[in-house]
Amino acid sequence: MTEDLKQPELNSEHICLNGLHELEYWKETLDCDELTLRKAVAVVGDAPEKVRAYLVERREGSCG
């Protein structure tokens, strides 16, 4: 394969889940699966710090 597949630049100020690259990036960065990530964005919005806090809160809540 000699195609030049350029990866789009990511906006780290907002979580955008429209493309596969963006989705994979945020899943890896926030250490969660797609469904959990999409739910978090739906609940708290697309700000990474809010999504991260939501995910941490859910993880801590499920351990106790």
PDB file with one MODEL, atoms N, CA, C and O in Angstrom:
MODEL        1
ATOM      1  N   MET A   1       0.845  -1.177   0.000  1.00  0.00           N
ATOM      2  CA  MET A   1       0.000   0.000   0.000  1.00  0.00           C
ATOM      3  C   MET A   1       0.890   1.240   0.000  1.00  0.00           C
ATOM      4  O   MET A   1       1.669   1.462   0.927  1.00  0.00           O
ATOM      5  N   THR A   2       0.764   2.012  -1.016  1.00  0.00           N
ATOM      6  CA  THR A   2       1.570   3.225  -1.094  1.00  0.00           C
ATOM      7  C   THR A   2       0.734   4.477  -0.893  1.00  0.00           C
ATOM      8  O   THR A   2       1.222   5.590  -1.092  1.00  0.00           O
ATOM      9  N   GLU A   3      -0.520   4.305  -0.502  1.00  0.00           N
ATOM     10  CA  GLU A   3      -1.370   5.463  -0.267  1.00  0.00           C
ATOM     11  C   GLU A   3      -0.845   6.259   0.912  1.00  0.00           C
ATOM     12  O   GLU A   3      -0.387   5.703   1.911  1.00  0.00           O
ATOM     13  N   ASP A   4      -0.922   7.575   0.770  1.00  0.00           N
ATOM     14  CA  ASP A   4      -0.515   8.452   1.860  1.00  0.00           C
ATOM     15  C   ASP A   4      -1.754   8.783   2.677  1.00  0.00           C
ATOM     16  O   ASP A   4      -2.527   9.671   2.318  1.00  0.00           O
ATOM     17  N   LEU A   5      -1.934   8.073   3.761  1.00  0.00           N
ATOM     18  CA  LEU A   5      -3.102   8.292   4.607  1.00  0.00           C
ATOM     19  C   LEU A   5      -2.734   9.268   5.711  1.00  0.00           C
ATOM     20  O   LEU A   5      -2.123   8.890   6.711  1.00  0.00           O
ATOM     21  N   LYS A   6      -3.104  10.503   5.523  1.00  0.00           N
ATOM     22  CA  LYS A   6      -2.793  11.518   6.527  1.00  0.00           C
ATOM     23  C   LYS A   6      -3.815  11.465   7.648  1.00  0.00           C
ATOM     24  O   LYS A   6      -5.018  11.352   7.411  1.00  0.00           O
ATOM     25  N   GLN A   7      -3.319  11.549   8.861  1.00  0.00           N
ATOM     26  CA  GLN A   7      -4.194  11.584  10.017  1.00  0.00           C
ATOM     27  C   GLN A   7      -4.624  13.029  10.249  1.00  0.00           C
ATOM     28  O   GLN A   7      -3.797  13.938  10.173  1.00  0.00           O
ATOM     29  N   PRO A   8      -5.893  13.250  10.527  1.00  0.00           N
ATOM     30  CA  PRO A   8      -6.343  14.614  10.797  1.00  0.00           C
ATOM     31  C   PRO A   8      -5.762  15.115  12.108  1.00  0.00           C
ATOM     32  O   PRO A   8      -5.490  14.334  13.020  1.00  0.00           O
ATOM     33  N   GLU A   9      -5.577  16.426  12.192  1.00  0.00           N
ATOM     34  CA  GLU A   9      -5.109  16.999  13.447  1.00  0.00           C
ATOM     35  C   GLU A   9      -6.246  16.932  14.454  1.00  0.00           C
ATOM     36  O   GLU A   9      -7.412  17.122  14.107  1.00  0.00           O
ATOM     37  N   LEU A  10      -5.897  16.663  15.690  1.00  0.00           N
ATOM     38  CA  LEU A  10      -6.904  16.568  16.734  1.00  0.00           C
ATOM     39  C   LEU A  10      -6.992  17.879  17.487  1.00  0.00           C
ATOM     40  O   LEU A  10      -5.981  18.533  17.743  1.00  0.00           O
ATOM     41  N   ASN A  11      -8.197  18.251  17.835  1.00  0.00           N
ATOM     42  CA  ASN A  11      -8.427  19.410  18.676  1.00  0.00           C
ATOM     43  C   ASN A  11      -8.516  18.888  20.099  1.00  0.00           C
ATOM     44  O   ASN A  11      -9.495  18.235  20.461  1.00  0.00           O
ATOM     45  N   SER A  12      -7.515  19.166  20.898  1.00  0.00           N
ATOM     46  CA  SER A  12      -7.487  18.611  22.250  1.00  0.00           C
ATOM     47  C   SER A  12      -8.368  19.388  23.222  1.00  0.00           C
ATOM     48  O   SER A  12      -8.473  19.013  24.390  1.00  0.00           O
ATOM     49  N   GLU A  13      -9.005  20.469  22.756  1.00  0.00           N
ATOM     50  CA  GLU A  13      -9.894  21.239  23.619  1.00  0.00           C
ATOM     51  C   GLU A  13     -11.316  20.684  23.613  1.00  0.00           C
ATOM     52  O   GLU A  13     -12.104  20.975  24.513  1.00  0.00           O
ATOM     53  N   HIS A  14     -11.640  19.885  22.598  1.00  0.00           N
ATOM     54  CA  HIS A  14     -12.977  19.309  22.473  1.00  0.00           C
ATOM     55  C   HIS A  14     -12.859  17.875  21.975  1.00  0.00           C
ATOM     56  O   HIS A  14     -12.027  17.567  21.122  1.00  0.00           O
ATOM     57  N   ILE A  15     -13.688  17.020  22.508  1.00  0.00           N
ATOM     58  CA  ILE A  15     -13.715  15.639  22.054  1.00  0.00           C
ATOM     59  C   ILE A  15     -14.687  15.539  20.886  1.00  0.00           C
ATOM     60  O   ILE A  15     -15.874  15.838  21.017  1.00  0.00           O
ATOM     61  N   CYS A  16     -14.167  15.117  19.754  1.00  0.00           N
ATOM     62  CA  CYS A  16     -14.976  14.930  18.556  1.00  0.00           C
ATOM     63  C   CYS A  16     -14.907  13.449  18.197  1.00  0.00           C
ATOM     64  O   CYS A  16     -13.820  12.894  18.037  1.00  0.00           O
ATOM     65  N   LEU A  17     -16.058  12.817  18.071  1.00  0.00           N
ATOM     66  CA  LEU A  17     -16.097  11.374  17.828  1.00  0.00           C
ATOM     67  C   LEU A  17     -16.587  11.037  16.427  1.00  0.00           C
ATOM     68  O   LEU A  17     -17.110   9.946  16.200  1.00  0.00           O
ATOM     69  N   ASN A  18     -16.424  11.957  15.492  1.00  0.00           N
ATOM     70  CA  ASN A  18     -16.933  11.747  14.137  1.00  0.00           C
ATOM     71  C   ASN A  18     -16.082  10.796  13.311  1.00  0.00           C
ATOM     72  O   ASN A  18     -16.616  10.052  12.488  1.00  0.00           O
ATOM     73  N   GLY A  19     -14.785  10.804  13.511  1.00  0.00           N
ATOM     74  CA  GLY A  19     -13.902   9.960  12.711  1.00  0.00           C
ATOM     75  C   GLY A  19     -13.297   8.830  13.517  1.00  0.00           C
ATOM     76  O   GLY A  19     -13.205   8.902  14.742  1.00  0.00           O
ATOM     77  N   LEU A  20     -12.888   7.791  12.820  1.00  0.00           N
ATOM     78  CA  LEU A  20     -12.292   6.630  13.480  1.00  0.00           C
ATOM     79  C   LEU A  20     -11.010   7.011  14.217  1.00  0.00           C
ATOM     80  O   LEU A  20     -10.777   6.555  15.336  1.00  0.00           O
ATOM     81  N   HIS A  21     -10.178   7.849  13.589  1.00  0.00           N
ATOM     82  CA  HIS A  21      -8.919   8.259  14.222  1.00  0.00           C
ATOM     83  C   HIS A  21      -9.189   8.996  15.528  1.00  0.00           C
ATOM     84  O   HIS A  21      -8.542   8.726  16.539  1.00  0.00           O
ATOM     85  N   GLU A  22     -10.141   9.925  15.510  1.00  0.00           N
ATOM     86  CA  GLU A  22     -10.473  10.683  16.714  1.00  0.00           C
ATOM     87  C   GLU A  22     -11.018   9.765  17.802  1.00  0.00           C
ATOM     88  O   GLU A  22     -10.641   9.871  18.969  1.00  0.00           O
ATOM     89  N   LEU A  23     -11.899   8.876  17.407  1.00  0.00           N
ATOM     90  CA  LEU A  23     -12.487   7.940  18.358  1.00  0.00           C
ATOM     91  C   LEU A  23     -11.413   7.077  19.011  1.00  0.00           C
ATOM     92  O   LEU A  23     -11.392   6.925  20.232  1.00  0.00           O
ATOM     93  N   GLU A  24     -10.529   6.518  18.205  1.00  0.00           N
ATOM     94  CA  GLU A  24      -9.451   5.679  18.743  1.00  0.00           C
ATOM     95  C   GLU A  24      -8.524   6.483  19.651  1.00  0.00           C
ATOM     96  O   GLU A  24      -8.099   5.992  20.696  1.00  0.00           O
ATOM     97  N   TYR A  25      -8.211   7.712  19.256  1.00  0.00           N
ATOM     98  CA  TYR A  25      -7.339   8.568  20.067  1.00  0.00           C
ATOM     99  C   TYR A  25      -7.942   8.785  21.454  1.00  0.00           C
ATOM    100  O   TYR A  25      -7.262   8.603  22.464  1.00  0.00           O
ATOM    101  N   TRP A  26      -9.215   9.172  21.505  1.00  0.00           N
ATOM    102  CA  TRP A  26      -9.834   9.484  22.789  1.00  0.00           C
ATOM    103  C   TRP A  26     -10.067   8.230  23.628  1.00  0.00           C
ATOM    104  O   TRP A  26      -9.962   8.284  24.853  1.00  0.00           O
ATOM    105  N   LYS A  27     -10.381   7.109  22.994  1.00  0.00           N
ATOM    106  CA  LYS A  27     -10.522   5.858  23.745  1.00  0.00           C
ATOM    107  C   LYS A  27      -9.209   5.508  24.433  1.00  0.00           C
ATOM    108  O   LYS A  27      -9.195   5.127  25.603  1.00  0.00           O
ATOM    109  N   GLU A  28      -8.111   5.639  23.701  1.00  0.00           N
ATOM    110  CA  GLU A  28      -6.798   5.327  24.274  1.00  0.00           C
ATOM    111  C   GLU A  28      -6.401   6.352  25.334  1.00  0.00           C
ATOM    112  O   GLU A  28      -5.912   5.989  26.404  1.00  0.00           O
ATOM    113  N   THR A  29      -6.612   7.619  25.035  1.00  0.00           N
ATOM    114  CA  THR A  29      -6.222   8.690  25.954  1.00  0.00           C
ATOM    115  C   THR A  29      -6.980   8.609  27.271  1.00  0.00           C
ATOM    116  O   THR A  29      -6.404   8.810  28.341  1.00  0.00           O
ATOM    117  N   LEU A  30      -8.271   8.315  27.191  1.00  0.00           N
ATOM    118  CA  LEU A  30      -9.109   8.292  28.389  1.00  0.00           C
ATOM    119  C   LEU A  30      -9.305   6.885  28.952  1.00  0.00           C
ATOM    120  O   LEU A  30     -10.005   6.707  29.949  1.00  0.00           O
ATOM    121  N   ASP A  31      -8.692   5.889  28.319  1.00  0.00           N
ATOM    122  CA  ASP A  31      -8.725   4.503  28.784  1.00  0.00           C
ATOM    123  C   ASP A  31     -10.152   4.004  29.029  1.00  0.00           C
ATOM    124  O   ASP A  31     -10.510   3.602  30.136  1.00  0.00           O
ATOM    125  N   CYS A  32     -10.952   4.043  27.957  1.00  0.00           N
ATOM    126  CA  CYS A  32     -12.323   3.552  28.067  1.00  0.00           C
ATOM    127  C   CYS A  32     -12.777   3.002  26.722  1.00  0.00           C
ATOM    128  O   CYS A  32     -12.115   3.200  25.703  1.00  0.00           O
ATOM    129  N   ASP A  33     -13.905   2.313  26.730  1.00  0.00           N
ATOM    130  CA  ASP A  33     -14.432   1.782  25.475  1.00  0.00           C
ATOM    131  C   ASP A  33     -15.311   2.834  24.785  1.00  0.00           C
ATOM    132  O   ASP A  33     -15.606   3.886  25.352  1.00  0.00           O
ATOM    133  N   GLU A  34     -15.715   2.527  23.566  1.00  0.00           N
ATOM    134  CA  GLU A  34     -16.477   3.489  22.763  1.00  0.00           C
ATOM    135  C   GLU A  34     -17.811   3.855  23.406  1.00  0.00           C
ATOM    136  O   GLU A  34     -18.166   5.033  23.461  1.00  0.00           O
ATOM    137  N   LEU A  35     -18.542   2.880  23.885  1.00  0.00           N
ATOM    138  CA  LEU A  35     -19.849   3.144  24.474  1.00  0.00           C
ATOM    139  C   LEU A  35     -19.731   4.052  25.696  1.00  0.00           C
ATOM    140  O   LEU A  35     -20.505   4.997  25.849  1.00  0.00           O
ATOM    141  N   THR A  36     -18.769   3.767  26.557  1.00  0.00           N
ATOM    142  CA  THR A  36     -18.553   4.577  27.748  1.00  0.00           C
ATOM    143  C   THR A  36     -18.157   5.995  27.369  1.00  0.00           C
ATOM    144  O   THR A  36     -18.639   6.958  27.965  1.00  0.00           O
ATOM    145  N   LEU A  37     -17.284   6.124  26.381  1.00  0.00           N
ATOM    146  CA  LEU A  37     -16.848   7.439  25.925  1.00  0.00           C
ATOM    147  C   LEU A  37     -18.016   8.239  25.360  1.00  0.00           C
ATOM    148  O   LEU A  37     -18.190   9.409  25.699  1.00  0.00           O
ATOM    149  N   ARG A  38     -18.806   7.619  24.510  1.00  0.00           N
ATOM    150  CA  ARG A  38     -19.962   8.316  23.911  1.00  0.00           C
ATOM    151  C   ARG A  38     -20.972   8.732  24.987  1.00  0.00           C
ATOM    152  O   ARG A  38     -21.539   9.822  24.917  1.00  0.00           O
ATOM    153  N   LYS A  39     -21.194   7.870  25.975  1.00  0.00           N
ATOM    154  CA  LYS A  39     -22.121   8.209  27.056  1.00  0.00           C
ATOM    155  C   LYS A  39     -21.587   9.384  27.866  1.00  0.00           C
ATOM    156  O   LYS A  39     -22.337  10.299  28.205  1.00  0.00           O
ATOM    157  N   ALA A  40     -20.303   9.360  28.173  1.00  0.00           N
ATOM    158  CA  ALA A  40     -19.703  10.444  28.947  1.00  0.00           C
ATOM    159  C   ALA A  40     -19.833  11.779  28.221  1.00  0.00           C
ATOM    160  O   ALA A  40     -20.172  12.790  28.836  1.00  0.00           O
ATOM    161  N   VAL A  41     -19.569  11.788  26.924  1.00  0.00           N
ATOM    162  CA  VAL A  41     -19.689  13.021  26.135  1.00  0.00           C
ATOM    163  C   VAL A  41     -21.146  13.483  26.113  1.00  0.00           C
ATOM    164  O   VAL A  41     -21.415  14.682  26.184  1.00  0.00           O
ATOM    165  N   ALA A  42     -22.076  12.554  26.017  1.00  0.00           N
ATOM    166  CA  ALA A  42     -23.496  12.911  26.011  1.00  0.00           C
ATOM    167  C   ALA A  42     -23.929  13.509  27.352  1.00  0.00           C
ATOM    168  O   ALA A  42     -24.773  14.403  27.391  1.00  0.00           O
ATOM    169  N   VAL A  43     -23.351  13.016  28.443  1.00  0.00           N
ATOM    170  CA  VAL A  43     -23.744  13.461  29.778  1.00  0.00           C
ATOM    171  C   VAL A  43     -23.099  14.790  30.159  1.00  0.00           C
ATOM    172  O   VAL A  43     -23.782  15.686  30.653  1.00  0.00           O
ATOM    173  N   VAL A  44     -21.791  14.928  29.937  1.00  0.00           N
ATOM    174  CA  VAL A  44     -21.082  16.114  30.444  1.00  0.00           C
ATOM    175  C   VAL A  44     -20.586  17.067  29.365  1.00  0.00           C
ATOM    176  O   VAL A  44     -20.059  18.132  29.686  1.00  0.00           O
ATOM    177  N   GLY A  45     -20.740  16.714  28.112  1.00  0.00           N
ATOM    178  CA  GLY A  45     -20.262  17.587  27.036  1.00  0.00           C
ATOM    179  C   GLY A  45     -18.925  17.110  26.501  1.00  0.00           C
ATOM    180  O   GLY A  45     -18.430  16.048  26.879  1.00  0.00           O
ATOM    181  N   ASP A  46     -18.347  17.913  25.613  1.00  0.00           N
ATOM    182  CA  ASP A  46     -17.153  17.469  24.888  1.00  0.00           C
ATOM    183  C   ASP A  46     -15.831  18.007  25.420  1.00  0.00           C
ATOM    184  O   ASP A  46     -14.805  17.887  24.750  1.00  0.00           O
ATOM    185  N   ALA A  47     -15.839  18.595  26.607  1.00  0.00           N
ATOM    186  CA  ALA A  47     -14.592  19.079  27.204  1.00  0.00           C
ATOM    187  C   ALA A  47     -13.840  17.895  27.819  1.00  0.00           C
ATOM    188  O   ALA A  47     -14.377  17.203  28.685  1.00  0.00           O
ATOM    189  N   PRO A  48     -12.604  17.660  27.377  1.00  0.00           N
ATOM    190  CA  PRO A  48     -11.853  16.497  27.870  1.00  0.00           C
ATOM    191  C   PRO A  48     -11.735  16.417  29.388  1.00  0.00           C
ATOM    192  O   PRO A  48     -11.827  15.328  29.954  1.00  0.00           O
ATOM    193  N   GLU A  49     -11.532  17.552  30.056  1.00  0.00           N
ATOM    194  CA  GLU A  49     -11.377  17.510  31.511  1.00  0.00           C
ATOM    195  C   GLU A  49     -12.678  17.083  32.193  1.00  0.00           C
ATOM    196  O   GLU A  49     -12.637  16.403  33.219  1.00  0.00           O
ATOM    197  N   LYS A  50     -13.820  17.468  31.647  1.00  0.00           N
ATOM    198  CA  LYS A  50     -15.104  17.052  32.217  1.00  0.00           C
ATOM    199  C   LYS A  50     -15.359  15.569  31.963  1.00  0.00           C
ATOM    200  O   LYS A  50     -15.857  14.859  32.836  1.00  0.00           O
ATOM    201  N   VAL A  51     -15.021  15.115  30.781  1.00  0.00           N
ATOM    202  CA  VAL A  51     -15.196  13.699  30.456  1.00  0.00           C
ATOM    203  C   VAL A  51     -14.285  12.853  31.334  1.00  0.00           C
ATOM    204  O   VAL A  51     -14.712  11.824  31.858  1.00  0.00           O
ATOM    205  N   ARG A  52     -13.042  13.273  31.499  1.00  0.00           N
ATOM    206  CA  ARG A  52     -12.102  12.538  32.351  1.00  0.00           C
ATOM    207  C   ARG A  52     -12.624  12.459  33.789  1.00  0.00           C
ATOM    208  O   ARG A  52     -12.590  11.392  34.403  1.00  0.00           O
ATOM    209  N   ALA A  53     -13.108  13.584  34.327  1.00  0.00           N
ATOM    210  CA  ALA A  53     -13.637  13.603  35.692  1.00  0.00           C
ATOM    211  C   ALA A  53     -14.851  12.683  35.821  1.00  0.00           C
ATOM    212  O   ALA A  53     -14.995  11.978  36.819  1.00  0.00           O
ATOM    213  N   TYR A  54     -15.714  12.691  34.823  1.00  0.00           N
ATOM    214  CA  TYR A  54     -16.891  11.817  34.819  1.00  0.00           C
ATOM    215  C   TYR A  54     -16.470  10.350  34.841  1.00  0.00           C
ATOM    216  O   TYR A  54     -17.024   9.552  35.597  1.00  0.00           O
ATOM    217  N   LEU A  55     -15.496  10.001  34.017  1.00  0.00           N
ATOM    218  CA  LEU A  55     -15.033   8.615  33.955  1.00  0.00           C
ATOM    219  C   LEU A  55     -14.391   8.184  35.270  1.00  0.00           C
ATOM    220  O   LEU A  55     -14.611   7.064  35.730  1.00  0.00           O
ATOM    221  N   VAL A  56     -13.603   9.062  35.875  1.00  0.00           N
ATOM    222  CA  VAL A  56     -12.973   8.753  37.162  1.00  0.00           C
ATOM    223  C   VAL A  56     -14.046   8.542  38.225  1.00  0.00           C
ATOM    224  O   VAL A  56     -13.972   7.601  39.015  1.00  0.00           O
ATOM    225  N   GLU A  57     -15.035   9.418  38.237  1.00  0.00           N
ATOM    226  CA  GLU A  57     -16.127   9.302  39.208  1.00  0.00           C
ATOM    227  C   GLU A  57     -16.871   7.977  39.045  1.00  0.00           C
ATOM    228  O   GLU A  57     -17.207   7.325  40.034  1.00  0.00           O
ATOM    229  N   ARG A  58     -17.124   7.587  37.821  1.00  0.00           N
ATOM    230  CA  ARG A  58     -17.811   6.308  37.557  1.00  0.00           C
ATOM    231  C   ARG A  58     -16.963   5.129  38.020  1.00  0.00           C
ATOM    232  O   ARG A  58     -17.479   4.185  38.617  1.00  0.00           O
ATOM    233  N   ARG A  59     -15.659   5.186  37.744  1.00  0.00           N
ATOM    234  CA  ARG A  59     -14.773   4.079  38.146  1.00  0.00           C
ATOM    235  C   ARG A  59     -14.715   3.957  39.660  1.00  0.00           C
ATOM    236  O   ARG A  59     -14.780   2.855  40.203  1.00  0.00           O
ATOM    237  N   GLU A  60     -14.592   5.095  40.341  1.00  0.00           N
ATOM    238  CA  GLU A  60     -14.525   5.069  41.806  1.00  0.00           C
ATOM    239  C   GLU A  60     -15.844   4.599  42.399  1.00  0.00           C
ATOM    240  O   GLU A  60     -15.855   3.878  43.397  1.00  0.00           O
ATOM    241  N   GLY A  61     -16.943   4.999  41.799  1.00  0.00           N
ATOM    242  CA  GLY A  61     -18.266   4.595  42.278  1.00  0.00           C
ATOM    243  C   GLY A  61     -18.526   3.114  42.099  1.00  0.00           C
ATOM    244  O   GLY A  61     -19.237   2.503  42.897  1.00  0.00           O
ATOM    245  N   SER A  62     -17.952   2.529  41.051  1.00  0.00           N
ATOM    246  CA  SER A  62     -18.187   1.106  40.796  1.00  0.00           C
ATOM    247  C   SER A  62     -17.306   0.209  41.652  1.00  0.00           C
ATOM    248  O   SER A  62     -17.525  -1.001  41.713  1.00  0.00           O
ATOM    249  N   CYS A  63     -16.312   0.793  42.311  1.00  0.00           N
ATOM    250  CA  CYS A  63     -15.406  -0.003  43.145  1.00  0.00           C
ATOM    251  C   CYS A  63     -15.886  -0.087  44.588  1.00  0.00           C
ATOM    252  O   CYS A  63     -15.411  -0.926  45.354  1.00  0.00           O
ATOM    253  N   GLY A  64     -16.811   0.763  44.956  1.00  0.00           N
ATOM    254  CA  GLY A  64     -17.191   0.803  46.353  1.00  0.00           C
ATOM    255  C   GLY A  64     -18.461   0.218  46.613  1.00  0.00           C
ATOM    256  O   GLY A  64     -18.903   0.188  47.762  1.00  0.00           O
TER     257      GLY A  64
ENDMDL
END
